[in-house]
Amino acid sequence: MALLSAAACGDAQPATGRAATCTACHGSDGNPAPPTGLRGETSTTQPAVGAHRLHLSDTAIRQAIPCGECHVVPQTVESPGHLRGPLLTFGALAAARGSSPSFDPAAVRCSGVYCHGANASIHGGTATEPVWTYASPPDFSLPPPETCTGCHGWPPPPPHPQLTTCAGCHGRTVKPDGTIDVAGGKHVNGTVDFGGTGGGTLTCDTCHGFPPATGAHLAHFGWTAGASQGVYGDTRILADYVPLGAPPASFYAFGCGNCHPLDPAKHMDGDVEVELSNASAPAGSLKARNPATAAYAGGSCAGVYCHSSGQDADAASKTPVYATTPAWTSGQGVTCTSCHDAPPRYPTGGPGSPTANTHVGLAFDSYVYGHFLGQPGPWHPGGSKHGGDAWKAPQDASAITCQTCHYATVDPANTGPSGFYYLDTSGNYAFPGQAEDVGCLRCHKAGDPVAPTNSGKVLPLHHVNGRRDVVFDPRTVLPAIAWLPPSPFTPSRPTWVTAAAPGVLPPSGDGILEPATVPPGGPFTAPTLSQYLSSAAYDPPTKTCSNVACHLAQTSVQWGGAPLDDSATCKACHGL
């Protein structure tokens, strides 16, 4: 007859062949938990039996605790460590939130176990080191002052609010009648589940403003009517709140978790903390985009995505530029250039590259190129017809502004006298060694009320949202504007350039395209090319624009290219 060696479990027990189930050695009635113990123990006053069955059963305050929270559960009798391994190996729940569980065999007592409130974040418990054995089972039907206080106070001591209506803040854990929602599984689960949409009838503004009316809170979260949607550690932004009732208005709404801790244990602990970086931040959240060095010191934030050039995805290229924010209590506002250049002017890494940039740049011939002024572009021979020196009336073109490609981000109401085209003349288009100054301030003057500088305005719904949103101007009709060129050059659509009709191409003629070639967004209103951009599209993964009327015959182009020292640049647009 074989013997099962059970040095870790007690004396070896005889068995016929190999034990097929756990209950061949311990447990009874199909339950592997004692009683019976390895030596035949049956009483809960004996350590071999103790509170095994109590842990493995649902009670009025928690769901059953699995064997694996205190023991390594073997796959088979012969599994390594089963017969000769340690008797106790505590699991993730017992050790949750930094707890250090242990068992004293001499005193037959547990200590440091999260499940019993022995944790630095749990306060007020009177029985956090329970004895394993008992003569009578605990009565969980007793009132909260006698039941809850074994693990934590009822309520926990300050700074916890001195309220005993627990469901108000912990509605996913406690029912309105004060009993535990055992089926919900949120009690003794290793986390602190707190109110708002996380459960409970009390909202964030029960204890403090939503947000507090101090410092720059309101500048960062303007949806003051949304307290019922607030949750602790919330990393949502305005776009996430709009489906919940937030108006897509002129305010930002950055959830508190973007700047404060995500760990619920740090809520109501008497210490107001600013946490700008956390490796456990939800993927794609603004907090996850902050580098580990992001910090709040001296009343200002530094190294945060929200106040940067927006190039966090280009970190490998070491291109992000982080701004030091105004002091939290200064009341100082910010402009476009407080965080990034206007327009962005970092060197391009080439078409479609992580650092692709064609906002503005310096070409091989020392002339500036980019998406500004107007058609045919600042680098084109003769330059742009909007603000270009070489062109005289009635030659003109519509302005290429931030609104042209970022219509959903910039505020369409921020216009000049036309009431139609976006206006902010503060852009920096100058480069050392440039052959010609092509900036807006050649014509517009700083401080001019008609063409102000530093007057950029955005729509927060699509700004500081973790994306580079490209939305082309969808308008198809151009209203009457006083400064439009006279007939027959008067344009009829938002994107236009005079004297650009199709015809015989140079050198024989002065057309810009062959007569049969009509770019998307046409048609022509000879002798002015009048177009719109509503059919244009942008593919973020490849950084490719398609069907952009301004590019004429070039129906597809990758962002990040620069003029070349050959005829390819001309051929792309003119279809030569």
C-alpha positions, 0 to 999 in steps of 0.5 A: 500500500502506497503512502502519500508523503504530506510533510506540510499537511501533517502525518502521511495518510494511507491511500489506495493508489493515487488520491483522485480528488482533494477530499480524499485527504481533507474536507467532506461532503464534496467540499475540499475545505476542512472539516475534515482535517488531515488528522480527522479534525472536525471542530472550528476550534481546531486550527486544521478546521478553523474558519475554512468553510466560513471563508469559502461561503458568501456572507452578508458582507462579502462574496466567498473568498477562494482558496487561492487567496491563502493557499497555492491550489494544486492542479494535481496531488503531485503538483510541485509544492503541494505536499512539501511546500509552504502551508500558506501563500497569500494571494493578490486580494490578501496583499492588496494596496500594499498589505503585508499578510502573515499568520502566527501559528502560535497565536493562531492569528492573521495580521496585515491582511487587506480583507480584514482592514489591516492596511495603511489606507483603512482606518478605525477597525477593531478586529484587524488581527482575527483569531483563526479558530472560533467556537461560534460563527460571527453574526453578520446580521448585527447592526453596522456599529458591531459589524462594520467596525471590525475592519474599519470605522463606521464611519472611518475617522477623519479626514473621512466625512463623518457620515454613516449613510455609506450608500451616498458615496459608495453606492456600488458597494452599499445599498440604500438600506445600509446593507452590503450589495454582496452580489455586486462584488464590490465589498472586500475586492481590493479597491475603493469604489466611490460615488458619482457615476461610480455609484451613490447618490452624493455627487462631487459638489456635496463636499467641494465645488465641481470644480472648486472655484479656486486658482485655474480650476474653472479654466480647466473644467468649465462644466459646472453643471456636471457634478452628477457625472463626476467620478474620482480619478476621471481622465475624460475630456469634453468630448467624453462629457458631451454625450452625457449632457455637456454642451460643446461650448467654449470651455474645456472639461478635463476630468480631475484625474488628469491632474490629481491622483488616480488612486481612490485611497488618496481621496479624502486623506487630508492631503490635496495632491497634484499628480501629473504622471502615472504609469497606470493612466488609461491608454490614450488619456491626456495623463498617459501622454505626459512624460514621467518628468511632468511635475507641479512645483512652485505653483506651476506645471511643467512637462505636461502634454496640455501645455506643449507643442502636441508632439508627444507621439514624436517623443522618440525624435525628441521633438516635443516642446513643453511650456511652463504654465502660468502660475495656478493662481495668477489668473493669467490667460494663454494664447496659441504661442503659449504652448506651440508656435503659430504655425508649428515650425519644427523641421519636417522629417519628410512626407508621412514621417513622425515629424512631418511638417508642412505648416511652414518651412525654408526651401532649398533656395532660401524661400519660405514655403507652407500653408499660409497666405493664399494660392498659388503659395508663398514659394511659387514664382511671384508668391501668393496672390494674397499679400504678394508683392508681385501681384497687383489689383485685381489679382488676389486669392482667399486667405489660407488660415488655420480654419482652412484645415482645422475648421473644427478646432479654430473658432469660425466666429473669430474673423476679420471685417469679412465675417467669413475668414478666420483672422490672427495675424500673429504667425511667425513665418520668418527664418534666418537666412530667408530670401524674402519676408512673407509674414502677415505683418508686411500688410497687417500691423500689430495692434491694428483693431481690424487685424489684431495679433495674438487673437487666435481662438479655438473650440475646446471640443477639438483642442487639447484632446490627444489628436491632431484633428484635420477637418477641412473647411466644409463651406461651399458658398462665399457671401458678398465681401467688400474686398473681393475683386470686381467682376469678372474676377469676383469669386463664387466659392470660399477657396479662390484665386484670380486669373487661374483659368484652364487653357493652354499651358506655358510656355505657349499659353497662360493656363494653369491646367489643361482645359479637360482637367478640373480639380476637385471642388471646382468648377471654374468661374473664368477667369477666377478659379472658385472652389471649395474643400468639402470633398477633401479628406485626410488619412491620419495613419499615412498623413495623406490629404486627398482631393484638396482643391488647392493642390489642383491636379495633385489629388493625393499628397502626403503631409511633410513634403518640401519643394524640390530642385527639379520640375517634379514640384511644378508637375505635381499640381499643374499636371504637366 
